[in-house]
Amino acid sequence: MSLDSDDGDHHDAPRVGGGLTTGEVARRLGVAPTTVRSWDRRYGLGPTAHTGGRHRRWTAVDVARLERMCALTATGLPPAEAARLALDEAGPEDTVPQLGSVRPPLPVARGRSRAGTGLRLGDVRQECKGVARAALRLDAAALDALLSAAIEEHGLVAAWSEVIMPTLQAVGRKWETSGERYVEVEHFLSWHVSGVLRRHAPPVVADRPGATTLLACVPAENHTLPLEVLAAALAERGLPVRMFGGALPVESLVTAVRRTGPAAVGLWAQSRTTASRPLAQHVASLEWGVRGARRKPVVLTLGPGWAGQTVPGAPHPSGLAQALAVVESIALR
């Protein structure tokens, strides 16, 4: 039996009149036909029209209501509450698009959640549970919608600190304690977070001598997401930034600093084995500018790898908001 089979619901097979069968609706929503029937029995989310006997025909209004149900449950709401909201928000049939053009609204979630998804999320925002569920299902469309909704509703900094980071950390803990399982979930989630950050970042700000921030991972370090969100947040504030991504070789980092003359250089290290105090000190000693007005960049040691490795004169912000504040104070001098 194929994965998208109608699960033995033979009474859905005949096509009599308009509308969609339960099996067709289930495939459209990406859920099992038994789930659709369960929502019908338990919460009254069934079709408004029947064509004799047990035949079911779902109209555009019915499908829109179920799509709303899917969007709400994906954010972590209990099914009973999601069904109540979906029924309350149902409008007149003539206000709903035809079946070929029905699109689910962006999910909206409020409050905090301790409920489990198989991940140890802890006391986090309700949206974390929906993002975690979408990541575990490898559901690209739902994940993109949830991440975009979080950024649009809460702003880039809060979405990263309160939704994205807690979920990434929970996924990381999961695969660390499960051998090689869930590695694909972390890669999948990271890829989609990166894509959403780029889509929501404003256009690149033109360089201004002495105000640009250079961001790079230290050699042998490839965890770029924290730098990607910092780059997007700086651009959002109208500050020029040059992003060099993962594992930038030392000689390339030195060349980039001398060519661009940045006010600040952010060096990310996820692990203590990749953080290098001599490297940070060397970058901080580099000079640029015309003779007689030479300047040196301020180096920011970013990431947990720098913990316990104090570099004189190099701020070590503890999070995104602090890093933004430090960079702004340097770039706007």
MARMAR-466367 format. One record per residue (C-alpha): x, y, z. Coordinates in nm, 4 decimals. Layout:
MARMAR-466367
[pt [X,Y,Z]]
...
//
This chain:
MARMAR-466367
[pt [0.0000,0.0000,0.0000]]
[pt [0.1417,0.3400,-0.0937]]
[pt [0.1961,0.6083,0.1665]]
[pt [-0.0689,0.8336,0.0169]]
[pt [-0.3383,0.5662,-0.0093]]
[pt [-0.6910,0.6413,0.1060]]
[pt [-0.6478,0.3963,0.3931]]
[pt [-0.9357,0.1713,0.2883]]
[pt [-1.2038,0.4412,0.2705]]
[pt [-1.3793,0.2962,-0.0344]]
[pt [-1.6866,0.5109,0.0054]]
[pt [-1.4714,0.8146,-0.0842]]
[pt [-1.3808,0.6750,-0.4233]]
[pt [-1.6917,0.7558,-0.6284]]
[pt [-1.7004,1.1017,-0.7788]]
[pt [-2.0574,1.2252,-0.7718]]
[pt [-2.0959,1.5984,-0.8145]]
[pt [-1.8538,1.8741,-0.7090]]
[pt [-1.6125,1.9009,-0.4183]]
[pt [-1.3230,1.6868,-0.3041]]
[pt [-1.3248,1.3439,-0.1426]]
[pt [-1.1708,1.2878,0.2001]]
[pt [-0.8713,1.1195,0.0421]]
[pt [-0.8109,1.4138,-0.1909]]
[pt [-0.8415,1.6599,0.0974]]
[pt [-0.5965,1.4568,0.3076]]
[pt [-0.3419,1.4571,0.0252]]
[pt [-0.3881,1.8321,-0.0214]]
[pt [-0.3250,1.8927,0.3492]]
[pt [-0.0423,1.6409,0.3810]]
[pt [-0.2127,1.4418,0.6583]]
[pt [-0.3594,1.0916,0.6809]]
[pt [-0.7242,1.0419,0.5795]]
[pt [-0.7856,0.8983,0.9271]]
[pt [-0.6778,1.2339,1.0737]]
[pt [-0.9335,1.4191,0.8636]]
[pt [-1.2073,1.1795,0.9730]]
[pt [-1.1007,1.2072,1.3357]]
[pt [-1.1307,1.5867,1.3212]]
[pt [-1.4769,1.5403,1.1737]]
[pt [-1.5919,1.3048,1.4515]]
[pt [-1.4283,1.4788,1.7462]]
[pt [-1.4486,1.8472,1.6634]]
[pt [-1.7200,1.8895,1.4023]]
[pt [-1.4818,1.9870,1.1232]]
[pt [-1.6586,1.7696,0.8671]]
[pt [-1.7858,1.8650,0.5215]]
[pt [-2.0920,2.0864,0.5007]]
[pt [-2.2329,1.8877,0.2067]]
[pt [-2.3032,1.5137,0.1714]]
[pt [-2.4160,1.3423,-0.1471]]
[pt [-2.6240,1.0569,-0.0144]]
[pt [-2.5197,0.7638,0.2003]]
[pt [-2.1667,0.8015,0.3325]]
[pt [-2.0248,0.9993,0.0408]]
[pt [-1.8345,1.3087,0.1508]]
[pt [-1.7698,1.6172,-0.0605]]
[pt [-1.5499,1.8920,0.0839]]
[pt [-1.6073,2.2472,-0.0421]]
[pt [-1.3574,2.5341,-0.0531]]
[pt [-1.4931,2.6566,0.2812]]
[pt [-1.4400,2.3127,0.4360]]
[pt [-1.0832,2.2888,0.3052]]
[pt [-0.9967,2.6414,0.4229]]
[pt [-1.1208,2.5505,0.7707]]
[pt [-0.9053,2.2361,0.7765]]
[pt [-0.6033,2.4293,0.6510]]
[pt [-0.6512,2.6701,0.9395]]
[pt [-0.6683,2.3711,1.1725]]
[pt [-0.3377,2.2392,1.0325]]
[pt [-0.1686,2.5784,1.0675]]
[pt [-0.2793,2.6168,1.4294]]
[pt [-0.1805,2.2669,1.5384]]
[pt [0.1587,2.3117,1.3686]]
[pt [0.2282,2.6008,1.6114]]
[pt [0.1699,2.3725,1.9077]]
[pt [-0.1924,2.4449,1.9979]]
[pt [-0.3854,2.1435,2.1281]]
[pt [-0.6189,2.0044,1.8583]]
[pt [-0.9357,2.0850,2.0529]]
[pt [-0.8370,2.4515,2.0917]]
[pt [-0.7203,2.4730,1.7298]]
[pt [-1.0540,2.3296,1.6136]]
[pt [-1.2475,2.5812,1.8215]]
[pt [-1.0518,2.8685,1.6686]]
[pt [-1.0857,2.7269,1.3173]]
[pt [-1.4640,2.7006,1.3581]]
[pt [-1.4929,3.0456,1.5161]]
[pt [-1.2951,3.2048,1.2322]]
[pt [-1.4929,3.0348,0.9524]]
[pt [-1.6628,3.2944,0.7355]]
[pt [-1.9412,3.2889,0.4772]]
[pt [-1.8815,3.0583,0.1842]]
[pt [-1.8777,3.3388,-0.0698]]
[pt [-1.5751,3.4982,0.1024]]
[pt [-1.3538,3.1927,0.0531]]
[pt [-1.1460,3.1403,-0.2661]]
[pt [-1.2156,2.8476,-0.4962]]
[pt [-1.0455,2.5166,-0.4237]]
[pt [-0.7703,2.5703,-0.6769]]
[pt [-0.6475,2.8853,-0.5024]]
[pt [-0.6966,2.8146,-0.1310]]
[pt [-0.3820,2.8983,0.0682]]
[pt [-0.3362,2.8438,0.4424]]
[pt [-0.2906,3.1640,0.6436]]
[pt [0.0357,3.2215,0.8250]]
[pt [0.0241,3.0487,1.1619]]
[pt [-0.0010,3.2665,1.4709]]
[pt [0.0971,3.1426,1.8149]]
[pt [0.0996,3.3064,2.1534]]
[pt [0.2318,3.2325,2.4975]]
[pt [0.4801,2.9756,2.6168]]
[pt [0.4818,2.5990,2.6126]]
[pt [0.6283,2.3212,2.8226]]
[pt [0.4673,2.0488,2.6123]]
[pt [0.6929,1.7882,2.4576]]
[pt [0.7695,1.7000,2.0964]]
[pt [1.0338,1.4396,2.1745]]
[pt [1.2767,1.7298,2.2247]]
[pt [1.3687,1.8828,2.5612]]
[pt [1.2450,2.2330,2.4851]]
[pt [1.1849,2.3472,2.8430]]
[pt [0.9895,2.6657,2.9185]]
[pt [0.9938,2.8324,2.5773]]
[pt [0.7640,3.0272,2.3496]]
[pt [0.4734,2.8360,2.1998]]
[pt [0.6195,2.8799,1.8500]]
[pt [0.9209,2.6633,1.9395]]
[pt [0.7050,2.3546,1.9552]]
[pt [0.5605,2.4171,1.6096]]
[pt [0.9054,2.4809,1.4599]]
[pt [1.0392,2.1655,1.6262]]
[pt [0.7503,1.9553,1.4951]]
[pt [0.7961,2.0840,1.1408]]
[pt [1.1710,2.0147,1.1596]]
[pt [1.1187,1.6619,1.2914]]
[pt [0.8694,1.5950,1.0089]]
[pt [1.1153,1.7451,0.7570]]
[pt [0.8227,1.9618,0.6448]]
[pt [0.9860,2.2372,0.4406]]
[pt [0.6748,2.4442,0.3674]]
[pt [0.5523,2.4479,0.7275]]
[pt [0.9000,2.5223,0.8621]]
[pt [0.9515,2.8208,0.6310]]
[pt [0.6063,2.9582,0.7167]]
[pt [0.6617,2.9239,1.0922]]
[pt [1.0094,3.0794,1.0845]]
[pt [0.8896,3.3697,0.8682]]
[pt [0.5891,3.4265,1.0941]]
[pt [0.8133,3.4365,1.4030]]
[pt [1.0419,3.7006,1.2484]]
[pt [0.7508,3.9095,1.1218]]
[pt [0.5664,3.8978,1.4541]]
[pt [0.8525,3.9333,1.7007]]
[pt [1.1328,4.0965,1.5009]]
[pt [1.4665,3.9461,1.4059]]
[pt [1.6400,3.9649,1.7444]]
[pt [1.3525,3.8260,1.9525]]
[pt [1.2706,3.5570,1.6950]]
[pt [1.6312,3.4389,1.7004]]
[pt [1.6729,3.4530,2.0785]]
[pt [1.3323,3.3181,2.1830]]
[pt [1.2240,3.0873,1.8996]]
[pt [1.5051,2.9816,1.6674]]
[pt [1.7948,2.9380,1.9100]]
[pt [1.6015,2.7345,2.1715]]
[pt [1.4797,2.5010,1.8976]]
[pt [1.8259,2.4623,1.7437]]
[pt [1.9705,2.3872,2.0872]]
[pt [1.6996,2.1297,2.1582]]
[pt [1.7649,1.9544,1.8257]]
[pt [2.1386,1.9588,1.8984]]
[pt [2.0844,1.8000,2.2406]]
[pt [1.8618,1.5384,2.0802]]
[pt [2.1155,1.4105,1.8305]]
[pt [2.4014,1.4323,2.0805]]
[pt [2.2157,1.1858,2.3038]]
[pt [2.0874,0.9675,2.0191]]
[pt [2.4043,0.8691,1.8383]]
[pt [2.3802,0.9597,1.4711]]
[pt [2.0010,0.9996,1.4759]]
[pt [1.8463,1.3412,1.4108]]
[pt [2.1574,1.4805,1.2400]]
[pt [1.9429,1.5263,0.9286]]
[pt [1.6928,1.7281,1.1361]]
[pt [1.9622,1.9689,1.2541]]
[pt [2.0960,2.0139,0.9010]]
[pt [1.7439,2.0602,0.7653]]
[pt [1.6494,2.3158,1.0312]]
[pt [1.9769,2.5074,0.9940]]
[pt [1.9386,2.5263,0.6166]]
[pt [1.5876,2.6681,0.6414]]
[pt [1.6822,2.9150,0.9133]]
[pt [1.9634,3.0400,0.6893]]
[pt [1.7255,3.0789,0.3956]]
[pt [1.4637,3.2648,0.5981]]
[pt [1.7276,3.4993,0.7421]]
[pt [1.8448,3.5918,0.3944]]
[pt [1.4920,3.6497,0.2693]]
[pt [1.4129,3.8787,0.5602]]
[pt [1.7420,4.0689,0.5575]]
[pt [1.7239,4.4176,0.4033]]
[pt [1.9385,4.5096,0.1022]]
[pt [2.3128,4.5277,0.1638]]
[pt [2.4187,4.8626,0.3062]]
[pt [2.6923,5.0493,0.1178]]
[pt [3.0330,5.0409,0.2839]]
[pt [3.1406,5.3418,0.4859]]
[pt [3.5133,5.3656,0.5660]]
[pt [3.5682,5.3085,0.9359]]
[pt [3.2103,5.1912,0.9977]]
[pt [3.2030,4.8472,0.8370]]
[pt [3.1909,4.5272,1.0431]]
[pt [3.3700,4.2167,0.9167]]
[pt [3.2269,3.8826,1.0301]]
[pt [3.3987,3.5457,0.9928]]
[pt [3.4337,3.2074,1.1559]]
[pt [3.7815,3.1244,1.2796]]
[pt [3.9741,2.8566,1.0883]]
[pt [3.8234,2.5055,1.1259]]
[pt [3.4915,2.6532,1.2428]]
[pt [3.1840,2.6157,1.0216]]
[pt [2.8912,2.7196,1.2446]]
[pt [2.7814,3.0257,1.0491]]
[pt [2.4176,3.0764,1.1576]]
[pt [2.4961,3.3096,1.4520]]
[pt [2.6999,3.5298,1.2202]]
[pt [2.4249,3.5217,0.9575]]
[pt [2.1672,3.6543,1.2015]]
[pt [2.4110,3.9185,1.3289]]
[pt [2.4792,4.0285,0.9703]]
[pt [2.1056,4.0537,0.9006]]
[pt [2.0431,4.2482,1.2207]]
[pt [2.3254,4.4935,1.1448]]
[pt [2.1897,4.5500,0.7931]]
[pt [1.8467,4.6045,0.9478]]
[pt [2.0003,4.8900,1.1474]]
[pt [2.1648,5.0456,0.8431]]
[pt [2.5174,4.9385,0.9359]]
[pt [2.7490,4.8053,0.6624]]
[pt [2.8747,4.4521,0.7087]]
[pt [3.1032,4.2129,0.5208]]
[pt [3.0253,3.8452,0.5802]]
[pt [3.2900,3.5818,0.5047]]
[pt [3.1217,3.2735,0.6477]]
[pt [3.2839,2.9552,0.7720]]
[pt [3.6453,2.8548,0.8322]]
[pt [3.8200,3.1614,0.6863]]
[pt [4.1955,3.0919,0.6633]]
[pt [4.4191,3.3197,0.8686]]
[pt [4.5940,3.4759,0.5697]]
[pt [4.2579,3.5461,0.4021]]
[pt [4.1233,3.7051,0.7204]]
[pt [4.4281,3.9310,0.7468]]
[pt [4.3970,4.0310,0.3805]]
[pt [4.0263,4.1079,0.4206]]
[pt [4.0896,4.3306,0.7221]]
[pt [4.3627,4.5262,0.5432]]
[pt [4.1532,4.5678,0.2276]]
[pt [3.8291,4.6734,0.3931]]
[pt [3.9454,4.8710,0.6973]]
[pt [3.6670,4.7607,0.9299]]
[pt [3.5744,4.9302,1.2554]]
[pt [3.4988,4.5917,1.4102]]
[pt [3.5843,4.2296,1.3378]]
[pt [3.3610,3.9578,1.4788]]
[pt [3.5293,3.6173,1.5107]]
[pt [3.2963,3.3245,1.5816]]
[pt [3.4165,3.0090,1.7582]]
[pt [3.1698,2.7390,1.8576]]
[pt [3.4313,2.5175,2.0213]]
[pt [3.7214,2.5918,2.2531]]
[pt [3.9394,2.3849,2.0222]]
[pt [3.8885,2.6367,1.7398]]
[pt [3.9086,2.9609,1.9405]]
[pt [4.2564,3.1115,1.9186]]
[pt [4.3668,3.3958,2.1448]]
[pt [4.6824,3.4618,1.9366]]
[pt [4.4650,3.4982,1.6252]]
[pt [4.2339,3.7494,1.7934]]
[pt [4.5330,3.9474,1.9225]]
[pt [4.6960,3.9470,1.5796]]
[pt [4.3797,4.0756,1.4083]]
[pt [4.3409,4.3437,1.6750]]
[pt [4.6963,4.4652,1.6015]]
[pt [4.6383,4.5111,1.2265]]
[pt [4.6414,4.8716,1.1090]]
[pt [4.4687,5.0323,0.8158]]
[pt [4.4147,5.3821,0.6806]]
[pt [4.6362,5.6614,0.5552]]
[pt [4.9693,5.7320,0.7184]]
[pt [4.9287,5.9612,1.0143]]
[pt [4.5714,5.8468,1.0719]]
[pt [4.6143,5.4747,1.1110]]
[pt [4.3403,5.2790,1.2866]]
[pt [4.2965,4.9334,1.4297]]
[pt [3.9781,4.7284,1.4387]]
[pt [3.8027,4.6291,1.7584]]
[pt [3.7839,4.2498,1.7702]]
[pt [3.4720,4.0853,1.9121]]
[pt [3.5175,3.7283,2.0330]]
[pt [3.1817,3.5695,1.9534]]
[pt [3.0514,3.2281,2.0528]]
[pt [3.0922,2.9782,2.3377]]
[pt [3.4370,2.8720,2.2193]]
[pt [3.5874,3.1881,2.3659]]
[pt [3.4604,3.1188,2.7179]]
[pt [3.7550,3.1338,2.9567]]
[pt [3.9856,3.2802,2.6909]]
[pt [3.9947,3.6476,2.7734]]
[pt [4.1516,3.8629,2.5045]]
[pt [4.2536,4.2079,2.6342]]
[pt [4.0556,4.4825,2.4609]]
[pt [3.8277,4.2336,2.2830]]
[pt [3.4637,4.2437,2.3979]]
[pt [3.2922,3.9060,2.4416]]
[pt [2.9162,3.9701,2.4021]]
[pt [2.6976,3.7019,2.5546]]
[pt [2.4238,3.7103,2.2914]]
[pt [2.2855,3.8724,1.9786]]
[pt [2.1423,4.1823,2.1480]]
[pt [2.4694,4.2492,2.3293]]
[pt [2.6729,4.1979,2.0111]]
[pt [2.4518,4.4458,1.8271]]
[pt [2.4929,4.7036,2.1017]]
[pt [2.8718,4.6674,2.0998]]
[pt [2.9003,4.6912,1.7211]]
[pt [2.6694,4.9922,1.7078]]
[pt [2.8732,5.1743,1.9706]]
[pt [3.1927,5.1081,1.7723]]
[pt [3.0583,5.1832,1.4231]]
[pt [2.8853,5.5064,1.5245]]
[pt [3.1821,5.6614,1.7026]]
//
